[in-house]
């Protein structure tokens, strides 16, 4: 049985040994870059942010630029891209770093409770209000308030939030005393707020007040060269937590991870790596590739050393089949996109254990 090339964590600063993961990607990772850059980022207020791609570096440059100001920041990006880490980095690189960083997920709190959560309430202001309670704005005084999923904020609260952001003052629920605070606002969303403004589902004045300095976090598919670093970071993290000894990742498995489009972004990658660590009984990571959802179901097999050389081809075929909704033949089918005869592709699918529901 052929031995697969692996990334060896024992000599991880040099990263690649034997067969390269991808020449154009490997050339971008300097010796010692992962360990050194990760530690540098942690010590400089970028804890948990791993990567060296141009797309990520551009975002971090924006973070450094805006952190030194008091400007309100609106962070955009798909779900799972790490928007909270960027918000925290803005806080940690600002003059408010020694003051509170308070976060509120506007999507996870029931609409009827969100006003009290943000602004607090007075005793007896509603059923169950048995004592006075301060809100997140007061808790964040002197620091940063991170409003995650701001696109989910109910319309009836948006005017009160606008006043609090703009004037730095508000009243608690059931109260008449105006409370003044000193809070830096950072908001985040995976929604298109401009479109929501046009549809009258989000106030235009609030949008423009929040979007003083917009920062867009790239999707993982837009920074594929960071996937090997992220994969190794998550392997080390979860292996240590589970008391597992994982010495390396097959480089062909990393190629497959790089080729996948990651609709769930870094969160999905982390979940896949965690599942892979659970499945790995030996020192080499046994990669559990993501499962595809949709009308066409494909049988996924876990990858180990005996079949690791076929991972990249298998992942590519699965991706194209997903794009074509399972259609193999025809001008717009998977075979045409891959430059193969229909019968050749079907043969490769059988060899690689790819089953199509109507094949």
BAFILO-458175 format. One record per residue (C-alpha): residue number from 0; x, y negated, z negated. Coordinates in steps of 0.25 Angstrom, whole numbers, plus 5000, padded with zeros to 4 digits. Layout:
BEGIN
[NUM [X Y Z]]
...
***
This chain:
BEGIN
[0 [5000 5000 5000]]
[1 [5006 4986 5004]]
[2 [5009 4977 4993]]
[3 [5002 4963 4994]]
[4 [5010 4950 4993]]
[5 [5006 4943 4980]]
[6 [5007 4930 4972]]
[7 [5016 4934 4960]]
[8 [5012 4925 4948]]
[9 [5025 4929 4942]]
[10 [5032 4921 4952]]
[11 [5020 4912 4954]]
[12 [5028 4898 4956]]
[13 [5033 4904 4969]]
[14 [5019 4908 4972]]
[15 [5021 4916 4985]]
[16 [5029 4929 4986]]
[17 [5029 4938 4998]]
[18 [5018 4936 5008]]
[19 [5013 4921 5007]]
[20 [4999 4918 5004]]
[21 [4998 4909 5016]]
[22 [5010 4902 5022]]
[23 [5004 4888 5023]]
[24 [4999 4889 5009]]
[25 [5011 4895 5003]]
[26 [5019 4884 5008]]
[27 [5012 4874 5000]]
[28 [5014 4880 4987]]
[29 [5028 4877 4981]]
[30 [5035 4886 4972]]
[31 [5030 4883 4958]]
[32 [5019 4874 4962]]
[33 [5007 4882 4956]]
[34 [5013 4882 4942]]
[35 [5020 4868 4943]]
[36 [5008 4861 4949]]
[37 [4998 4868 4940]]
[38 [5006 4864 4928]]
[39 [5008 4850 4933]]
[40 [4993 4848 4936]]
[41 [4989 4853 4922]]
[42 [4999 4843 4916]]
[43 [4995 4832 4925]]
[44 [4980 4833 4922]]
[45 [4976 4843 4933]]
[46 [4974 4855 4925]]
[47 [4968 4867 4932]]
[48 [4970 4861 4946]]
[49 [4978 4870 4954]]
[50 [4983 4868 4969]]
[51 [4993 4861 4978]]
[52 [4984 4858 4990]]
[53 [4984 4845 4997]]
[54 [4969 4844 4995]]
[55 [4970 4846 4980]]
[56 [4982 4837 4979]]
[57 [4974 4826 4986]]
[58 [4963 4828 4975]]
[59 [4973 4827 4964]]
[60 [4979 4814 4970]]
[61 [4965 4808 4969]]
[62 [4964 4813 4955]]
[63 [4977 4806 4951]]
[64 [4972 4794 4958]]
[65 [4958 4792 4952]]
[66 [4962 4798 4938]]
[67 [4969 4785 4934]]
[68 [4957 4777 4937]]
[69 [4943 4776 4930]]
[70 [4936 4779 4944]]
[71 [4924 4788 4944]]
[72 [4927 4801 4952]]
[73 [4918 4810 4959]]
[74 [4924 4823 4962]]
[75 [4918 4831 4974]]
[76 [4920 4845 4978]]
[77 [4914 4859 4980]]
[78 [4911 4867 4968]]
[79 [4923 4874 4961]]
[80 [4933 4865 4967]]
[81 [4938 4860 4953]]
[82 [4931 4846 4952]]
[83 [4931 4847 4937]]
[84 [4946 4849 4937]]
[85 [4948 4837 4946]]
[86 [4939 4829 4936]]
[87 [4947 4833 4924]]
[88 [4960 4830 4932]]
[89 [4955 4815 4934]]
[90 [4952 4814 4919]]
[91 [4966 4820 4915]]
[92 [4974 4811 4924]]
[93 [4966 4799 4919]]
[94 [4968 4790 4907]]
[95 [4956 4796 4901]]
[96 [4963 4810 4900]]
[97 [4964 4810 4885]]
[98 [4949 4807 4884]]
[99 [4937 4817 4886]]
[100 [4934 4823 4899]]
[101 [4919 4827 4899]]
[102 [4912 4835 4909]]
[103 [4898 4836 4913]]
[104 [4892 4846 4923]]
[105 [4880 4839 4928]]
[106 [4875 4852 4935]]
[107 [4875 4860 4922]]
[108 [4867 4852 4913]]
[109 [4852 4851 4914]]
[110 [4847 4838 4920]]
[111 [4839 4835 4907]]
[112 [4851 4836 4898]]
[113 [4861 4830 4907]]
[114 [4858 4815 4903]]
[115 [4860 4819 4888]]
[116 [4873 4827 4892]]
[117 [4879 4814 4899]]
[118 [4874 4803 4890]]
[119 [4870 4810 4877]]
[120 [4857 4808 4869]]
[121 [4852 4802 4856]]
[122 [4846 4810 4845]]
[123 [4831 4813 4848]]
[124 [4832 4808 4863]]
[125 [4826 4821 4868]]
[126 [4821 4835 4862]]
[127 [4833 4842 4857]]
[128 [4842 4829 4855]]
[129 [4844 4831 4840]]
[130 [4856 4823 4839]]
[131 [4864 4812 4847]]
[132 [4873 4817 4858]]
[133 [4883 4810 4866]]
[134 [4884 4813 4881]]
[135 [4896 4816 4890]]
[136 [4898 4802 4893]]
[137 [4901 4798 4879]]
[138 [4909 4811 4877]]
[139 [4918 4807 4889]]
[140 [4920 4792 4883]]
[141 [4934 4788 4887]]
[142 [4936 4800 4896]]
[143 [4930 4806 4909]]
[144 [4916 4812 4911]]
[145 [4916 4822 4922]]
[146 [4902 4824 4929]]
[147 [4902 4837 4936]]
[148 [4892 4840 4946]]
[149 [4887 4826 4947]]
[150 [4878 4829 4959]]
[151 [4869 4837 4949]]
[152 [4866 4825 4941]]
[153 [4851 4822 4941]]
[154 [4847 4809 4948]]
[155 [4840 4803 4935]]
[156 [4853 4804 4928]]
[157 [4862 4797 4939]]
[158 [4858 4783 4936]]
[159 [4862 4785 4921]]
[160 [4875 4791 4925]]
[161 [4878 4780 4935]]
[162 [4876 4770 4924]]
[163 [4885 4778 4914]]
[164 [4896 4780 4925]]
[165 [4895 4765 4930]]
[166 [4893 4758 4917]]
[167 [4899 4768 4907]]
[168 [4886 4767 4898]]
[169 [4873 4775 4895]]
[170 [4863 4778 4885]]
[171 [4862 4792 4878]]
[172 [4848 4799 4881]]
[173 [4838 4793 4871]]
[174 [4847 4782 4867]]
[175 [4847 4767 4870]]
[176 [4862 4763 4866]]
[177 [4871 4761 4878]]
[178 [4884 4769 4877]]
[179 [4896 4765 4884]]
[180 [4907 4775 4888]]
[181 [4920 4775 4895]]
[182 [4920 4787 4904]]
[183 [4927 4790 4917]]
[184 [4917 4798 4927]]
[185 [4922 4809 4936]]
[186 [4910 4817 4943]]
[187 [4911 4829 4952]]
[188 [4901 4836 4962]]
[189 [4900 4846 4972]]
[190 [4889 4839 4979]]
[191 [4889 4829 4990]]
[192 [4884 4817 4982]]
[193 [4884 4808 4994]]
[194 [4873 4817 5000]]
[195 [4866 4817 4987]]
[196 [4866 4802 4987]]
[197 [4860 4802 5001]]
[198 [4849 4812 4996]]
[199 [4846 4803 4984]]
[200 [4850 4814 4975]]
[201 [4862 4807 4969]]
[202 [4863 4792 4966]]
[203 [4871 4784 4976]]
[204 [4876 4774 4965]]
[205 [4880 4785 4956]]
[206 [4888 4792 4967]]
[207 [4896 4780 4971]]
[208 [4899 4778 4956]]
[209 [4904 4792 4954]]
[210 [4912 4793 4968]]
[211 [4921 4781 4965]]
[212 [4933 4791 4967]]
[213 [4928 4804 4974]]
[214 [4937 4816 4974]]
[215 [4934 4828 4982]]
[216 [4940 4842 4977]]
[217 [4943 4851 4989]]
[218 [4937 4864 4990]]
[219 [4946 4876 4988]]
[220 [4946 4880 5003]]
[221 [4952 4866 5006]]
[222 [4964 4869 4997]]
[223 [4966 4883 5000]]
[224 [4981 4882 4998]]
[225 [4978 4880 4983]]
[226 [4971 4894 4982]]
[227 [4984 4902 4979]]
[228 [4987 4893 4968]]
[229 [4973 4893 4962]]
[230 [4972 4908 4963]]
[231 [4985 4910 4956]]
[232 [4981 4900 4945]]
[233 [4967 4907 4943]]
[234 [4974 4921 4943]]
[235 [4983 4916 4932]]
[236 [4972 4910 4924]]
[237 [4963 4921 4924]]
[238 [4973 4932 4923]]
[239 [4978 4925 4910]]
[240 [4964 4924 4905]]
[241 [4961 4939 4907]]
[242 [4975 4943 4903]]
[243 [4978 4949 4917]]
[244 [4991 4950 4923]]
[245 [4990 4946 4938]]
[246 [5004 4945 4945]]
[247 [4999 4941 4959]]
[248 [4989 4938 4970]]
[249 [4990 4945 4983]]
[250 [4994 4934 4993]]
[251 [4984 4940 5003]]
[252 [4973 4939 4993]]
[253 [4977 4924 4991]]
[254 [4975 4923 5006]]
[255 [4961 4928 5005]]
[256 [4958 4918 4994]]
[257 [4964 4907 5002]]
[258 [4955 4910 5014]]
[259 [4942 4911 5006]]
[260 [4934 4898 5006]]
[261 [4931 4897 4991]]
[262 [4917 4891 4992]]
[263 [4918 4891 4976]]
[264 [4931 4885 4977]]
[265 [4941 4886 4965]]
[266 [4930 4891 4956]]
[267 [4928 4903 4965]]
[268 [4943 4905 4967]]
[269 [4944 4906 4952]]
[270 [4933 4915 4950]]
[271 [4938 4925 4961]]
[272 [4952 4925 4955]]
[273 [4946 4927 4941]]
[274 [4938 4939 4947]]
[275 [4951 4944 4954]]
[276 [4959 4944 4941]]
[277 [4948 4952 4934]]
[278 [4949 4962 4945]]
[279 [4964 4963 4945]]
[280 [4969 4975 4937]]
[281 [4983 4974 4942]]
[282 [4994 4963 4943]]
[283 [4989 4958 4957]]
[284 [4976 4950 4958]]
[285 [4965 4958 4964]]
[286 [4958 4947 4972]]
[287 [4942 4948 4972]]
[288 [4939 4940 4985]]
[289 [4926 4931 4984]]
[290 [4913 4937 4988]]
[291 [4905 4930 4999]]
[292 [4890 4927 4997]]
[293 [4880 4925 5008]]
[294 [4871 4933 5017]]
[295 [4882 4942 5022]]
[296 [4888 4950 5010]]
[297 [4903 4955 5011]]
[298 [4909 4966 5003]]
[299 [4921 4960 4996]]
[300 [4932 4969 4991]]
[301 [4942 4965 4980]]
[302 [4956 4964 4986]]
[303 [4968 4971 4980]]
[304 [4982 4974 4985]]
[305 [4978 4985 4994]]
[306 [4970 4977 5003]]
[307 [4975 4963 5000]]
[308 [4981 4961 5014]]
[309 [4967 4960 5020]]
[310 [4962 4950 5011]]
[311 [4964 4938 5020]]
[312 [4957 4944 5032]]
[313 [4946 4949 5024]]
[314 [4943 4936 5017]]
[315 [4944 4929 5031]]
[316 [4934 4939 5037]]
[317 [4925 4937 5025]]
[318 [4925 4922 5026]]
[319 [4922 4922 5041]]
[320 [4911 4932 5039]]
[321 [4905 4923 5029]]
[322 [4906 4911 5038]]
[323 [4899 4919 5049]]
[324 [4888 4924 5039]]
[325 [4893 4938 5042]]
[326 [4892 4938 5057]]
[327 [4904 4946 5063]]
[328 [4901 4945 5079]]
[329 [4897 4934 5088]]
[330 [4903 4921 5092]]
[331 [4902 4915 5078]]
[332 [4905 4928 5071]]
[333 [4916 4931 5061]]
[334 [4924 4940 5072]]
[335 [4924 4928 5081]]
[336 [4929 4918 5070]]
[337 [4940 4928 5067]]
[338 [4944 4930 5081]]
[339 [4941 4945 5080]]
[340 [4932 4955 5088]]
[341 [4919 4958 5080]]
[342 [4923 4973 5079]]
[343 [4937 4969 5074]]
[344 [4931 4961 5063]]
[345 [4921 4972 5059]]
[346 [4933 4981 5058]]
[347 [4941 4972 5050]]
[348 [4928 4970 5041]]
[349 [4927 4985 5039]]
[350 [4942 4986 5035]]
[351 [4941 4974 5025]]
[352 [4928 4979 5019]]
[353 [4920 4968 5023]]
[354 [4906 4972 5024]]
[355 [4895 4963 5031]]
[356 [4881 4965 5027]]
[357 [4876 4967 5041]]
[358 [4888 4973 5047]]
***
